């Protein structure tokens, strides 16, 4: 088993500090040069981008306790990993405070992924998996607790049903994510996340309080 020093997810977590999810609102950034309706999709600067040994990720979210980024071997387009920043091998090891943050962000990131991938107004048409594996026999491939958010396209659902069940737990054909495609998709997801965080704020909950460690979350109403 990997130790935190050799854990790829720990290396990603140490590379990307907490940052505000609303930093990527489309109106606050230069539009994509090829499509002015797209949010800014340039890669996020690394603390030391000149060091080729530093790990990179197509980052979507980075808070004090939680990160989300694209899976580099996606089962479907928009396959996202959600991890605790600290190293916990299995879900049962995760600290209570961190567990709360994971539970808070999973539905938000689910909405963000589905809106970005499918752009459907009726959320009842959305289909996706949220999968979490613990241990080798349960198909856990990286010994750092993590969740998979996996969109399920609507094309030919009958033919895809058996395959969807098969690959849900990490088995099946997976292709490496193209860097350019990943960069563009991550930019779109960050823009959608920023919009979602602002929407939630308007409903009375400020999600940004905990990004830099302020645990006294401001709540003005109910979601």
C-alpha positions in Angstrom: 0.0 0.0 0.0 1.1 3.5 -0.7 2.1 5.9 2.0 1.0 9.6 1.9 4.4 10.5 0.4 3.9 8.3 -2.6 0.1 8.7 -2.8 -0.8 10.5 -6.1 -3.8 12.1 -4.6 -1.8 13.5 -1.7 0.7 14.9 -4.2 -2.2 16.6 -6.1 -3.5 18.0 -2.8 -0.2 19.4 -1.8 0.2 21.1 -5.2 -3.1 23.0 -5.2 -3.9 25.2 -2.2 -7.4 26.2 -1.2 -8.9 28.7 -3.6 -12.3 30.4 -4.0 -14.6 28.5 -6.3 -16.1 31.8 -7.5 -12.8 32.9 -8.8 -13.8 31.3 -12.1 -17.0 33.0 -12.8 -17.0 33.6 -16.6 -17.7 37.4 -16.3 -14.5 37.8 -14.1 -12.2 36.2 -16.7 -11.2 36.5 -20.3 -13.5 34.5 -22.5 -12.2 31.6 -24.6 -10.8 33.1 -27.8 -12.6 30.6 -29.9 -16.0 30.9 -28.2 -16.8 34.0 -26.2 -19.7 32.2 -24.5 -17.3 29.8 -22.8 -15.6 30.5 -19.5 -11.9 31.1 -19.2 -10.2 27.7 -19.7 -6.5 28.4 -19.2 -4.9 25.9 -16.8 -4.6 27.0 -13.1 -1.0 28.1 -12.3 1.0 25.7 -10.1 2.9 27.0 -7.1 6.1 26.2 -9.1 5.1 25.5 -12.7 8.7 25.3 -13.8 9.2 22.1 -11.8 8.2 19.2 -14.1 8.1 16.8 -11.2 5.1 18.5 -9.7 1.8 16.6 -10.3 -0.9 18.4 -12.3 -4.6 17.8 -12.4 -7.6 19.2 -14.3 -8.8 20.9 -11.1 -12.4 21.8 -10.4 -12.6 22.5 -6.7 -10.0 23.0 -4.0 -11.0 23.8 -0.4 -9.4 23.4 3.0 -10.7 19.8 3.2 -12.0 18.7 -0.3 -10.7 18.6 -3.9 -12.3 17.6 -7.1 -10.7 17.0 -10.5 -11.2 15.1 -13.7 -10.3 11.4 -13.7 -7.4 10.9 -16.1 -8.9 7.5 -17.2 -12.6 8.4 -17.4 -15.4 5.9 -17.8 -17.5 8.6 -19.5 -17.0 12.3 -20.4 -17.2 14.4 -17.2 -16.0 11.6 -14.8 -14.9 13.5 -11.7 -13.0 12.4 -8.6 -13.8 14.0 -5.2 -11.2 13.4 -2.5 -10.4 14.6 1.1 -7.3 16.7 1.1 -5.8 14.8 4.0 -4.8 11.2 3.5 -7.4 8.6 4.6 -7.2 5.2 3.0 -10.8 4.2 3.3 -14.1 5.9 3.9 -14.4 4.7 7.5 -11.1 6.4 8.3 -12.3 9.9 7.3 -12.6 12.6 10.0 -16.1 13.8 11.0 -15.4 17.4 9.9 -14.0 16.3 6.6 -17.0 13.9 6.1 -19.3 16.8 6.5 -17.5 18.8 3.8 -17.5 15.8 1.4 -21.2 15.3 2.0 -21.8 19.0 1.3 -19.9 19.1 -2.0 -21.1 15.8 -3.6 -24.6 17.0 -4.5 -23.3 20.4 -5.6 -20.6 18.8 -7.8 -23.2 16.3 -9.2 -25.4 19.2 -10.3 -22.4 21.0 -11.8 -21.2 17.9 -13.7 -24.7 17.1 -15.1 -25.4 20.6 -16.2 -22.1 20.9 -17.9 -22.3 17.6 -19.7 -26.0 17.4 -20.6 -27.3 21.0 -20.4 -30.8 19.7 -19.7 -33.3 21.9 -17.9 -35.2 19.0 -16.5 -32.9 17.4 -13.9 -35.2 14.3 -13.8 -33.6 13.3 -17.1 -30.1 13.2 -15.5 -28.6 9.8 -14.8 -25.3 9.4 -13.0 -23.4 7.3 -10.5 -21.7 8.4 -7.3 -19.4 5.5 -6.5 -17.0 4.9 -3.6 -14.8 1.8 -3.3 -12.9 0.6 -0.2 -10.2 -2.0 -0.6 -8.7 -4.0 -3.4 -11.6 -6.5 -3.5 -14.0 -3.6 -3.9 -12.0 -2.3 -6.9 -10.3 0.6 -5.0 -7.3 1.5 -7.3 -5.8 4.3 -5.3 -5.4 3.8 -1.5 -6.8 7.3 -0.7 -10.5 7.6 -0.1 -12.3 9.1 -3.1 -15.7 9.3 -4.8 -16.4 9.0 -8.5 -19.1 11.1 -10.1 -19.9 9.4 -13.4 -22.4 10.8 -15.9 -24.5 8.3 -17.8 -25.4 9.4 -21.3 -29.0 8.9 -22.5 -28.1 7.4 -25.9 -29.3 3.8 -26.3 -29.9 3.2 -22.6 -30.9 -0.4 -23.0 -27.7 -1.4 -24.7 -25.6 0.5 -22.2 -27.3 -0.8 -19.1 -25.3 -3.9 -18.6 -22.0 -2.1 -19.4 -22.8 0.7 -17.0 -23.3 -1.8 -14.2 -20.0 -3.6 -15.2 -17.9 -0.5 -15.2 -19.4 1.2 -12.2 -17.0 -0.5 -9.9 -13.9 0.3 -11.8 -14.0 -2.5 -14.4 -14.3 -2.2 -18.1 -12.6 -0.2 -20.9 -11.2 3.1 -20.0 -9.3 5.5 -22.2 -6.8 8.2 -21.1 -8.1 11.7 -21.0 -6.8 14.0 -23.7 -5.0 17.0 -22.0 -6.6 19.6 -24.3 -10.0 18.2 -23.9 -9.5 17.9 -20.1 -8.3 21.5 -19.8 -11.4 22.8 -21.7 -13.8 20.6 -19.8 -12.3 21.5 -16.4 -12.7 25.2 -17.3 -16.3 24.7 -18.1 -16.9 22.8 -14.9 -15.2 25.5 -12.8 -17.3 28.2 -14.4 -20.5 26.1 -13.7 -19.3 25.5 -10.1 -18.8 29.2 -9.6 -22.4 29.9 -10.8 -23.7 27.2 -8.6 -21.9 28.5 -5.5 -23.4 32.0 -6.2 -26.8 30.5 -6.6 -26.6 28.7 -3.3 -25.4 32.0 -1.7 -28.5 33.7 -2.9 -30.5 31.0 -1.2 -28.9 31.8 2.1 -25.8 29.6 2.5 -22.3 30.9 1.9 -20.1 28.0 0.9 -16.9 30.0 0.6 -16.5 30.5 4.3 -14.8 27.1 4.7 -12.5 27.4 1.7 -9.7 29.0 3.7 -10.7 27.5 7.0 -13.5 29.6 8.4 -15.7 27.0 10.0 -18.3 29.5 11.2 -20.3 29.1 8.0 -22.7 32.0 7.3 -26.3 30.7 7.0 -29.1 33.1 6.3 -31.8 30.6 5.3 -32.5 27.1 4.2 -31.7 25.4 0.9 
